[in-house]
């Protein structure tokens, strides 16, 4: 740990104080800590005000870059959520359509039995086969749409 002794000598000889020049890593507020160290160095006379201005400009650029990265990540998360919501709506609609198809198949079966005199078994079998084919087609479209 630096006690402050010898700092003036290093500054006079043009040697940078490593602790003042190097930002702390692994801290969320790295830039703030780095800039605070620069400000302390200016107050102690270890570096000139121009050094602080330059550090502020560099820090601003880094913060803008980090902000842009966060913005991009947020945009990606929002887009993924929208896709998930669309996927859920498609699933719900497909389920509704399948239920409607099954109801219509039963109605067709009942009407066909009354009008044609075919046996209920054959008409029901034909209606169920048609409903299964339509449901299978919808499920295949759903699977292909999610890829």
C-alpha positions as CSV (number, residue, x, y, z in Angstrom):
1,X,0.0,0.0,0.0
2,X,1.3,3.4,-0.9
3,X,1.6,5.7,2.1
4,X,2.2,8.8,-0.1
5,X,5.9,8.9,0.6
6,X,8.0,9.1,-2.5
7,X,5.1,10.0,-4.7
8,X,6.4,13.5,-5.2
9,X,9.8,12.2,-6.2
10,X,8.2,9.8,-8.8
11,X,6.1,12.7,-10.2
12,X,9.2,14.9,-10.4
13,X,11.1,12.3,-12.3
14,X,8.3,11.8,-14.8
15,X,7.5,8.3,-13.6
16,X,3.8,7.4,-13.4
17,X,2.3,6.1,-10.1
18,X,1.2,2.7,-11.2
19,X,-1.7,2.7,-8.7
20,X,-3.0,6.0,-10.1
21,X,-2.6,5.0,-13.8
22,X,-4.1,1.5,-13.7
23,X,-7.9,1.1,-13.3
24,X,-9.2,-1.4,-10.8
25,X,-10.6,-4.6,-12.5
26,X,-13.5,-6.6,-11.3
27,X,-15.5,-3.7,-9.9
28,X,-18.8,-2.5,-11.5
29,X,-17.8,1.1,-11.0
30,X,-14.3,0.7,-12.5
31,X,-14.5,4.0,-14.5
32,X,-15.8,6.0,-11.5
33,X,-13.0,4.7,-9.3
34,X,-10.4,5.3,-12.0
35,X,-11.6,8.9,-12.5
36,X,-11.7,9.5,-8.7
37,X,-8.1,8.4,-8.5
38,X,-7.2,10.8,-11.3
39,X,-9.0,13.7,-9.4
40,X,-7.1,12.9,-6.2
41,X,-3.8,12.9,-8.2
42,X,-4.7,16.3,-9.6
43,X,-5.4,17.6,-6.1
44,X,-2.1,16.3,-4.8
45,X,-0.3,17.8,-7.8
46,X,0.9,14.5,-9.1
47,X,-0.6,15.1,-12.6
48,X,-1.8,18.1,-14.4
49,X,-5.4,19.1,-15.0
50,X,-5.0,18.1,-18.7
51,X,-4.4,14.5,-17.6
52,X,-7.8,14.5,-15.8
53,X,-9.6,16.0,-18.8
54,X,-8.0,13.3,-21.0
55,X,-9.0,10.6,-18.5
56,X,-12.6,12.0,-18.5
57,X,-12.8,11.8,-22.3
58,X,-11.5,8.2,-22.3
59,X,-13.9,7.3,-19.5
60,X,-16.8,8.8,-21.3
61,X,-15.9,6.8,-24.4
62,X,-15.8,3.6,-22.4
63,X,-19.1,4.3,-20.7
64,X,-20.7,5.0,-24.0
65,X,-19.4,1.7,-25.4
66,X,-20.7,-0.2,-22.3
67,X,-24.1,1.6,-22.6
68,X,-24.3,0.6,-26.3
69,X,-23.6,-3.0,-25.4
70,X,-26.3,-3.0,-22.7
71,X,-28.7,-1.4,-25.2
72,X,-28.0,-4.1,-27.8
73,X,-28.4,-6.9,-25.2
74,X,-31.8,-5.4,-24.1
75,X,-32.9,-5.1,-27.7
76,X,-32.1,-8.8,-28.3
77,X,-33.9,-9.9,-25.1
78,X,-37.0,-7.9,-26.2
79,X,-36.9,-9.4,-29.7
80,X,-36.6,-12.9,-28.2
81,X,-39.6,-12.3,-25.9
82,X,-41.7,-11.1,-28.8
83,X,-40.8,-14.2,-30.8
84,X,-41.7,-16.4,-27.7
85,X,-45.1,-14.5,-27.4
86,X,-45.8,-15.1,-31.1
87,X,-44.9,-18.7,-30.8
88,X,-47.3,-19.1,-27.8
89,X,-50.1,-17.3,-29.8
90,X,-49.6,-19.7,-32.8
91,X,-49.8,-22.7,-30.4
92,X,-53.0,-21.4,-28.8
93,X,-54.5,-20.7,-32.2
94,X,-53.5,-24.1,-33.5
95,X,-55.1,-25.7,-30.5
96,X,-58.3,-23.7,-31.0
97,X,-58.3,-24.7,-34.7
98,X,-57.8,-28.4,-33.8
99,X,-60.7,-28.3,-31.3
100,X,-62.9,-26.6,-33.9
101,X,-62.0,-29.2,-36.5
102,X,-62.9,-32.0,-34.1
103,X,-66.3,-30.4,-33.4
104,X,-67.0,-29.9,-37.1
105,X,-66.0,-33.5,-37.8
106,X,-68.6,-34.7,-35.2
107,X,-71.2,-32.4,-36.7
108,X,-70.5,-33.7,-40.2
109,X,-70.6,-37.3,-39.0
110,X,-74.1,-36.7,-37.4
111,X,-75.5,-34.9,-40.5
112,X,-74.1,-37.5,-42.9
113,X,-75.5,-40.4,-40.9
114,X,-79.0,-38.8,-41.0
115,X,-78.9,-37.9,-44.7
116,X,-77.1,-40.8,-46.3
117,X,-78.0,-43.7,-44.1
118,X,-74.4,-44.9,-43.9
119,X,-73.5,-46.6,-40.7
120,X,-72.4,-44.3,-38.0
121,X,-69.1,-46.2,-37.6
122,X,-68.0,-45.5,-41.2
123,X,-68.9,-41.9,-41.2
124,X,-67.3,-41.3,-37.8
125,X,-64.2,-43.1,-39.0
126,X,-64.0,-40.9,-42.2
127,X,-64.6,-37.7,-40.1
128,X,-61.9,-38.6,-37.6
129,X,-59.5,-39.5,-40.4
130,X,-60.1,-36.1,-42.0
131,X,-59.7,-34.3,-38.7
132,X,-56.4,-36.1,-38.0
133,X,-55.1,-35.2,-41.4
134,X,-55.9,-31.5,-40.9
135,X,-54.4,-31.5,-37.4
136,X,-51.3,-33.2,-38.6
137,X,-50.9,-30.6,-41.4
138,X,-51.3,-27.8,-38.8
139,X,-48.7,-29.3,-36.5
140,X,-46.3,-29.8,-39.3
141,X,-46.7,-26.1,-40.3
142,X,-46.2,-25.1,-36.7
143,X,-43.0,-27.1,-36.4
144,X,-41.6,-25.7,-39.6
145,X,-42.6,-22.2,-38.6
146,X,-40.6,-22.4,-35.3
147,X,-37.4,-23.4,-37.0
